[in-house]
Amino acid sequence: MNTEEMLEEFDVVVVGGGTAGLSGALTLARARRSVLVLDSGQPRNAPADAAHGLLSRDGVSPRDLLRTGRIEVARYGGMLLQEGATSARRTDGGFVVGTQSGRTFRARRLLVTTGLVDELPEVPGLWARWGRDVLHCPYCHGWEVRDRTIGVLGTSAASVHQALLFRQWSPRVALFLHSGPEPSEEQWERLAARGIEVVQGEVSGLEVTNDALSGVRLASGLRVPVDALVVAPRFVARGEILSGLGVDPVDHPMGVGTCVPSEPGGATETPGVYVAGNVTDVMGGLPAAQASGVAAAAAINADLVNADADEAVARRRSAQVFSAADEALVCERVLGDRRHGLDSMLPPESGR
């Protein structure tokens, strides 16, 4: 027997057990599909204390959210393994996925929800405060820093927009030009009109007091008090598992990093391979990740429904036998009135 034929097989293997992956797995399990979720246990939002924007679950701990999601997937028969996928390749009828422990699984379809990596500017101390008082998304954290002193680290032309955006949450916003370009004359006017201070010079580090951000230090030695610092990470899609399947990350059209391109519903250029969540939508928050996981699951199930019907038709055609109806039709064409049972009903003048 072929070794691959002995592998445990699932309708769908989901690579990545974050919000998008678990939402997709839950939808597929409820559709009575056999599902395996492989997760390395390194969620992007692990540093954050709370997740926001989720209707009825606002403020939930990200870890609690994922723990509840895993329970729900298992309730409907989904299988979950706390180990990452290391390889994926196409084989007859689907794919073979390898894991960190050396196990391999067959899948008819793949859903990759591996998310992204945040590459932060090279300023000492940023990573230690990331997701706490070093932020990037106002819709995730803006309410929590409302009316406080917010600094924006300038790294690109988009930093002016970031400063104007966070001005919605606080009247005390300062834009540190750092490595970003000098604002245009129009931008200067807009910043001034909104009361946003502009600080020249490079930021060399952070100051922390009682485990809370208290200020930034400039290369000049100047210390500027802030309660939160906004940065713009470079979003890099975790698409390594897709490299052997002809699916590669591309530069994001907005210049904010890389993403895996996909069609609505998550289909990629490679048949049978789907993506959802931040690996394809780097700007999406948790609600968007949930929605994309559900949409991809529905697309995968529809794909499998069609495949199941095609296979059933092929089996039916190959299994057809010479039925009674077929025999009657042949007899009528070949024997005519001499068919079974007809001779006894012939009239006397027929010569019998």
C-alpha positions as CSV (number, residue, x, y, z in Angstrom):
1,M,0.0,0.0,0.0
2,N,1.2,3.5,-0.8
3,T,2.5,5.3,2.3
4,E,0.4,8.4,1.5
5,E,-2.8,6.2,1.4
6,M,-2.2,5.3,5.0
7,L,-2.1,8.9,6.2
8,E,-5.0,10.3,8.2
9,E,-7.2,12.3,5.8
10,F,-9.4,15.3,6.4
11,D,-11.7,17.3,4.1
12,V,-9.8,20.5,5.2
13,V,-6.6,21.2,7.0
14,V,-6.6,24.7,8.5
15,V,-3.0,26.0,9.0
16,G,-3.2,28.6,11.7
17,G,-5.5,28.6,14.8
18,G,-6.1,32.3,15.3
19,T,-9.5,34.1,14.9
20,A,-9.7,33.5,11.1
21,G,-8.6,29.9,11.3
22,L,-11.0,28.9,14.1
23,S,-13.9,30.8,12.5
24,G,-13.3,28.9,9.3
25,A,-12.9,25.6,11.2
26,L,-16.1,26.1,13.2
27,T,-18.1,26.8,10.0
28,L,-16.7,23.8,8.2
29,A,-17.2,21.5,11.2
30,R,-20.9,22.6,11.4
31,A,-21.1,21.8,7.7
32,R,-20.1,18.2,8.7
33,R,-16.7,18.4,7.1
34,S,-13.8,16.7,8.8
35,V,-11.4,19.4,9.9
36,L,-7.9,19.5,11.4
37,V,-6.5,22.8,12.8
38,L,-2.7,23.1,13.1
39,D,-1.5,25.9,15.3
40,S,2.0,26.9,16.5
41,G,0.6,28.7,19.5
42,Q,2.0,32.2,18.7
43,P,-1.0,34.5,18.1
44,R,-0.1,38.0,16.8
45,N,-2.2,39.7,19.5
46,A,-0.8,37.8,22.4
47,P,0.8,41.0,24.0
48,A,-2.6,42.7,24.1
49,D,-4.7,42.5,27.3
50,A,-8.0,42.9,25.5
51,A,-9.6,42.6,22.1
52,H,-12.1,45.2,20.9
53,G,-14.7,45.8,18.2
54,L,-16.2,42.3,18.6
55,L,-19.9,42.7,19.1
56,S,-21.0,41.1,22.5
57,R,-17.3,40.2,23.3
58,D,-15.7,43.6,23.5
59,G,-12.8,43.7,25.9
60,V,-12.4,39.9,25.9
61,S,-8.9,38.6,26.5
62,P,-7.4,37.4,23.2
63,R,-6.3,34.2,24.8
64,D,-9.7,33.6,26.3
65,L,-11.2,34.3,22.9
66,L,-9.1,31.6,21.2
67,R,-9.6,29.1,24.0
68,T,-13.3,29.4,23.7
69,G,-13.0,29.1,19.9
70,R,-11.1,25.9,20.2
71,I,-13.7,24.5,22.5
72,E,-16.4,25.4,20.0
73,V,-14.6,23.8,17.1
74,A,-14.0,20.6,19.1
75,R,-17.7,20.5,20.1
76,Y,-18.6,19.9,16.4
77,G,-16.0,17.3,15.9
78,G,-13.1,19.4,14.7
79,M,-9.6,18.2,15.6
80,L,-7.0,20.6,16.9
81,L,-3.2,20.0,17.3
82,Q,-0.9,22.5,19.1
83,E,1.9,22.3,16.5
84,G,2.7,24.2,13.5
85,A,2.7,23.1,9.9
86,T,6.2,23.0,8.3
87,S,5.4,21.9,4.7
88,A,2.6,21.4,2.3
89,R,2.7,19.8,-1.2
90,R,0.2,18.8,-3.8
91,T,-0.6,15.1,-4.3
92,D,-3.2,13.1,-6.1
93,G,-6.6,14.2,-4.8
94,G,-5.4,17.0,-2.6
95,F,-2.4,17.9,-0.4
96,V,0.0,16.4,2.2
97,V,0.8,18.6,5.2
98,G,3.8,18.0,7.4
99,T,4.1,19.2,11.0
100,Q,6.8,20.1,13.5
101,S,6.7,16.7,15.1
102,G,7.1,14.9,11.8
103,R,3.5,13.9,11.5
104,T,1.8,14.1,8.1
105,F,-1.8,14.5,7.1
106,R,-3.7,14.4,3.8
107,A,-6.2,17.2,3.0
108,R,-8.6,17.6,0.1
109,R,-8.4,21.4,0.6
110,L,-6.2,23.8,2.5
111,L,-7.2,26.9,4.4
112,V,-4.1,29.0,5.4
113,T,-4.7,31.6,8.1
114,T,-1.1,32.1,9.4
115,G,-1.5,35.8,9.8
116,L,1.4,38.2,9.7
117,V,4.5,39.5,11.5
118,D,4.7,43.1,12.7
119,E,8.1,44.6,11.9
120,L,8.6,47.6,14.2
121,P,10.8,50.6,13.6
122,E,14.3,50.2,15.0
123,V,13.9,52.1,18.2
124,P,15.1,50.5,21.5
125,G,12.2,49.5,23.8
126,L,9.4,49.3,21.3
127,W,8.9,45.6,21.4
128,A,8.8,45.5,25.2
129,R,5.8,47.8,25.2
130,W,4.1,46.6,22.0
131,G,0.4,46.0,22.3
132,R,0.3,47.8,25.7
133,D,1.2,51.5,25.3
134,V,3.1,51.2,22.0
135,L,0.2,51.0,19.5
136,H,-0.8,51.2,15.9
137,C,-4.6,50.8,15.5
138,P,-6.9,53.5,16.8
139,Y,-9.9,51.2,16.5
140,C,-8.2,48.6,18.7
141,H,-6.7,50.9,21.3
142,G,-7.8,54.5,20.8
143,W,-10.6,54.4,23.4
144,E,-8.1,53.1,26.0
145,V,-5.7,56.1,25.5
146,R,-8.4,58.8,25.0
147,D,-7.6,62.2,26.3
148,R,-4.1,61.2,27.2
149,T,-0.8,62.4,25.7
150,I,-0.2,60.5,22.5
151,G,3.0,60.5,20.5
152,V,3.1,59.4,16.8
153,L,6.5,58.1,15.6
154,G,7.1,59.5,12.1
155,T,8.4,56.9,9.6
156,S,6.7,57.7,6.4
157,A,4.4,60.2,4.6
158,A,1.4,58.3,6.2
159,S,2.5,59.4,9.7
160,V,0.8,62.8,9.3
161,H,-2.5,60.9,8.6
162,Q,-1.8,58.8,11.7
163,A,-1.5,61.9,13.8
164,L,-4.7,63.4,12.4
165,L,-6.4,60.1,13.0
166,F,-5.5,59.8,16.7
167,R,-6.4,63.4,17.2
168,Q,-10.0,62.1,17.2
169,W,-9.3,60.4,20.5
170,S,-7.2,63.0,22.3
171,P,-6.5,66.8,22.0
172,R,-2.9,66.1,23.1
173,V,-1.1,64.6,20.1
174,A,2.5,65.1,19.1
175,L,4.1,64.0,15.8
176,F,7.7,63.1,16.2
177,L,9.2,63.5,12.7
178,H,12.0,60.9,13.5
179,S,12.8,59.3,10.1
180,G,9.7,60.5,8.3
181,P,9.7,63.2,5.6
182,E,9.1,66.8,6.3
183,P,5.4,67.6,6.1
184,S,4.2,69.5,3.1
185,E,3.0,73.1,3.4
186,E,-0.6,71.8,3.3
187,Q,0.1,69.2,5.9
188,W,1.8,71.7,8.2
189,E,-1.4,73.8,8.0
190,R,-3.7,70.8,8.8
191,L,-1.5,69.8,11.8
192,A,-1.5,73.3,13.1
193,A,-5.3,73.7,12.6
194,R,-5.8,70.5,14.7
195,G,-3.4,71.6,17.4
196,I,-1.0,68.8,16.8
197,E,2.6,69.5,18.0
198,V,5.4,68.6,15.6
199,V,8.7,67.6,17.3
200,Q,11.9,67.7,15.2
201,G,14.7,65.1,15.7
202,E,15.2,61.4,15.9
203,V,13.7,59.3,18.7
204,S,16.5,57.3,20.4
205,G,14.5,55.4,23.1
206,L,11.6,55.2,25.5
207,E,11.2,56.0,29.1
208,V,9.2,53.7,31.4
209,T,8.0,54.5,34.9
210,N,6.3,51.9,37.1
211,D,5.8,49.6,34.1
212,A,4.1,52.3,32.0
213,L,5.4,54.4,29.2
214,S,6.1,57.9,30.4
215,G,8.1,59.5,27.6
216,V,10.4,59.3,24.6
217,R,14.0,60.4,24.4
218,L,15.4,62.2,21.4
219,A,18.9,61.8,20.1
220,S,19.5,65.4,21.3
221,G,18.9,64.3,24.8
222,L,15.5,66.0,25.1
223,R,12.8,64.1,27.0
224,V,9.2,64.5,25.8
225,P,6.4,63.1,28.1
226,V,3.9,60.8,26.4
227,D,1.4,58.2,27.7
228,A,1.2,56.2,24.5
229,L,3.3,56.0,21.3
230,V,1.8,55.2,17.9
231,V,4.0,53.4,15.4
232,A,3.4,52.1,11.9
233,P,4.7,48.5,11.6
234,R,5.6,46.9,8.3
235,F,3.1,44.0,7.9
236,V,4.8,40.9,6.6
237,A,2.6,37.9,5.6
238,R,3.5,34.6,7.1
239,G,3.3,32.7,3.8
240,E,6.2,30.3,4.0
241,I,3.9,27.2,4.1
242,L,2.5,28.3,0.7
243,S,5.9,28.5,-1.1
244,G,5.8,25.0,-2.4
245,L,2.3,25.4,-3.7
246,G,2.9,28.2,-6.2
247,V,1.4,30.8,-3.9
248,D,3.8,33.6,-2.9
249,P,3.3,36.9,-1.0
250,V,3.4,40.1,-3.0
251,D,3.9,43.7,-2.1
252,H,0.8,45.3,-0.6
253,P,-0.6,48.0,-3.0
254,M,-0.5,50.5,-0.1
255,G,3.2,49.9,0.5
256,V,2.6,48.7,4.1
257,G,4.3,45.3,3.7
258,T,3.4,42.0,2.0
259,C,0.2,39.9,1.6
260,V,-1.0,36.8,-0.1
261,P,-3.3,37.7,-2.9
262,S,-6.7,36.1,-3.1
263,E,-10.1,36.3,-4.6
264,P,-13.3,37.1,-2.7
265,G,-13.9,34.0,-0.6
266,G,-10.2,33.4,-0.1
267,A,-9.4,31.4,-3.2
268,T,-5.8,31.7,-4.4
269,E,-4.2,31.1,-7.8
270,T,-3.6,27.4,-6.8
271,P,-6.8,25.3,-7.0
272,G,-7.8,24.0,-3.6
273,V,-5.7,26.5,-1.6
274,Y,-7.6,29.2,0.3
275,V,-6.4,32.0,2.6
276,A,-8.2,34.1,5.2
277,G,-7.3,36.7,7.9
278,N,-4.3,38.9,8.0
279,V,-2.2,36.8,5.8
280,T,-4.2,38.2,2.9
281,D,-5.9,41.2,4.5
282,V,-3.1,42.9,6.5
283,M,-5.2,45.9,7.5
284,G,-8.1,43.9,8.8
285,G,-9.0,43.7,12.5
286,L,-10.5,40.8,14.5
287,P,-14.1,41.2,13.1
288,A,-12.7,41.2,9.6
289,A,-10.6,38.1,10.3
290,Q,-13.7,36.3,11.7
291,A,-15.7,37.2,8.6
292,S,-13.0,36.2,6.2
293,G,-12.7,32.8,7.9
294,V,-16.4,32.2,7.6
295,A,-16.4,33.3,3.9
296,A,-13.5,31.1,3.0
297,A,-15.1,28.1,4.8
298,A,-18.3,28.6,2.8
299,A,-16.3,28.8,-0.4
300,I,-14.4,25.6,0.5
301,N,-17.6,23.7,1.4
302,A,-19.2,24.8,-1.9
303,D,-16.1,23.6,-3.8
304,L,-16.2,20.2,-2.0
305,V,-20.0,19.9,-2.6
306,N,-19.3,20.2,-6.3
307,A,-16.4,17.8,-6.1
308,D,-18.5,15.2,-4.2
309,A,-21.3,15.5,-6.8
310,D,-18.8,15.0,-9.6
311,E,-17.3,11.9,-7.9
312,A,-20.8,10.5,-7.3
313,V,-21.8,10.9,-10.9
314,A,-18.5,9.2,-12.0
315,R,-19.1,6.3,-9.7
316,R,-22.7,5.9,-10.8
317,R,-21.7,5.8,-14.5
318,S,-18.9,3.3,-13.9
319,A,-21.2,1.1,-11.8
320,Q,-24.2,0.9,-14.1
321,V,-25.2,-2.7,-15.2
322,F,-27.4,-4.1,-17.9
323,S,-30.7,-3.2,-16.3
324,A,-34.2,-4.7,-17.1
325,A,-35.1,-1.5,-18.9
326,D,-32.0,-1.8,-21.1
327,E,-32.8,-5.5,-21.9
328,A,-36.4,-4.6,-22.9
329,L,-35.1,-1.8,-25.2
330,V,-32.6,-4.2,-26.9
331,C,-35.3,-6.9,-27.3
332,E,-37.7,-4.5,-28.9
333,R,-35.1,-3.3,-31.4
334,V,-33.7,-6.8,-32.3
335,L,-36.6,-9.2,-31.9
336,G,-39.5,-7.0,-32.7
337,D,-42.8,-9.1,-32.3
338,R,-40.8,-12.1,-31.3
339,R,-40.0,-10.7,-27.9
340,H,-40.7,-12.7,-24.7
341,G,-44.4,-13.4,-24.2
342,L,-45.6,-11.8,-27.4
343,D,-45.9,-15.0,-29.6
344,S,-48.8,-16.4,-27.6
345,M,-50.8,-13.3,-28.3
346,L,-50.5,-13.4,-32.1
347,P,-53.9,-13.8,-33.9
348,P,-54.7,-17.1,-35.7
349,E,-54.2,-15.7,-39.2
350,S,-50.6,-15.2,-38.5
351,G,-49.9,-18.7,-39.6
352,R,-49.2,-20.2,-36.2
